[in-house]
Amino acid sequence: MTDRSPAAAPDAALVRRVLDGDVEAYAVLVTRYRSRYVRFATHMLGSVEDAEEALQDAFVRAYRSLARCEDPERFGSWLFRILVNRCRTAGARRGRRERTIVHDEIALRDAAEDHPEESVAWREEIGRALERLPLEQREAFLLKHVEDLSYEEMSAATGVGVSALKMRVKRACDRLRDQLREVYSA
């Protein structure tokens, strides 16, 4: 016997149900992707409020454009592409100077800490170093090392070629390493 609950349904089946008028099926998609995508948006925009707004806007835009989703089996990637664009737009409006990095508090709390004061200071330094990266490098670094996407998934989400993304991640890692080395060698 298979689980017929909407929560267990594949994305493509849920998309078909939404297109057939079942609004509740869209709520399942929202629940499925919300926490992961708000984490990415928060890292990109530096504010939970801005991230929530960008994600809400992405969900609304996806709902309105759902009939144009060419591959319903990859709804999550399609939605992520919309979110990346919303974050880029929001980030460009706010200006680089205002941005700060906010960490996923649940993940931080769950991490084992031998020396909490050192760990907090280290996270703050990493946040400042991430903040100083150019937007494209920060985005690529977060997609690769925080969201754990493959380069192909990153390319699909951003519209940027795989080789360019690899270079952005490499440059981000090099810059972060240099910035953090400066902090702890001084």
N, C-alpha and C positions, 0 to 999 in steps of 0.2 A: 504494500500500500504506500503510495507517494503522498507527501505533504502537499496539500492543495491550498495552504494558506497563502494570502497575497505576499507576505514577507518572504516566502521561499521561492516565489515566482522569478524567473529570469527577467532581466531588464526589458528584453524585446516583448515579452508577454505583457508586462505592465504598460509599456508604451502603447501597444495595441489597444489595451483596455481603456487607457486615457483617451486615445483618439476615438474610441467608440462611446465616449461620454462618461466613463467611470472616473470621477474626480478623486475618489478615495485611492485609486491606484497611484495617482501622482504623489499623494501623501506618503506612500510606501517608498517611492523613489527619493523623496526629500529626506525621509528618515535614514535611508540607506547611505546617502552621500553627505549629509549635513556635517557630522562631526569631523570627518577627515578633511573636507574642503574648507571648513571654517578655520581649521588649524593652519592650512596653507595660507589662506587670505590674511589671517592675523600676523603671520610671519612676514608676509609681503607688505602689509600696510601699517604694521606696528600698533594697531589699535583694535581691540575686540569689537568696539562699536562700528568702526569703519569696515571691518571684516564682515560683520553680520549684515551690514547694509549692502556690501558688494555681493555677498552670497545670496541675499534675498533678491537682489536685482537679477542675478544670474538665473535663479530658479524661475522668476517671473518671465524673463526673456525666453528661457528654454520652454516653458509651458506654452507661451504664445506662438513659438516657432516649432513646436513638436512635430508638426506634419512635415517639416523640412529636414528632420533628422534622417539622414540617408541610411544609416546603419543602426537600427534600434538595439541591436545586440551590444553595441558600444556606446550606449547612452551616457555612461559615466565619463568616458573620454570626451564626448561631445559637450557635455555640461562643463567639464573641467576647462575646455578651450574657451567657453563663454566666460567662466570665472576668471581665467587668466587675463582675458581682455578687459573685464570690469576692473580688476585690480590694477592693471596698467593705466587705465583711464583715471581711476581714483588717485593713484599714486602721482600721476603727472599733475593733476589738479592741485594736490596738497603741497607739492614741492618737496624736494629732497631734504631740506633743512629740518622740517617738522617730524620726519619719520624716526621712529624708534622700534626696536625689536622687542616683542613681548613673547615670552616663553610659554609653552604649554605647561601650565601649573600642575596638572595631574601627572604628566610624564616626569616633571622635575621632582614632585613629591615621592613618586614611586622609585626614583633612582636611589641606589644605596649611596650614602655619604659617610666617609670616614671622618672628614673634617668639614662640617657644615659651613663655617665661615670662609674657608678657602674655596669650597665648591661654589658658594654664592658669588664670591668675588670673581672666580673664573668664568661663571656663566655671564656675569655682567660684562666682562672683558670681551667674551665671544660675541655678545649682543652688540657691543659698540663696534667691534671689528666688522661684523656683518652689516651694520648700518652704514659703514664707510665704503662698502663695495658699490660699484655702479649697479644700477637697477637690473640690467640684463645678467650680470654675473651673480647677483644675489638670487634672482629668480631661478637661474639654472642650478646653482648650488643647492637651494632649498628643494627643488624638484628631485634632484638626484639623491641628496644625502639625508633629507628629512622626510620627503614623501616616498622615497625609495622607488622612483620610476626608472624604467629602462630608458636608454636614449631614444629608442623608437617611440615610446609612449610620450616622452618629453617633446619630441618633434611633432607628434600628432596634436598635443595639447597647445603648443606655442606657435606652430607654423614655421619654426626655425629648423634648418637642416641639422642632421646628426653631427656632422663634423664641426659646425659652428658651435653647437651645444657642448661638445666635448672640449673645445677650446675655451669656452666661457667657464666651464666647471674647473678646468685646469688652472686658468688664470685666477679664479676665485680662491681656489685652494692655495695657490702660491701667495696671493695677497694676504689671505688670512694667516698663513704660516708666518709670513714676514711681520705682519702687524703684531701677532701674539708673541713672536720671538723678541720683538723690540720691548714689549711690555715686561716680559719676564727676564730679560737680560740686563735691564736698567737697574 
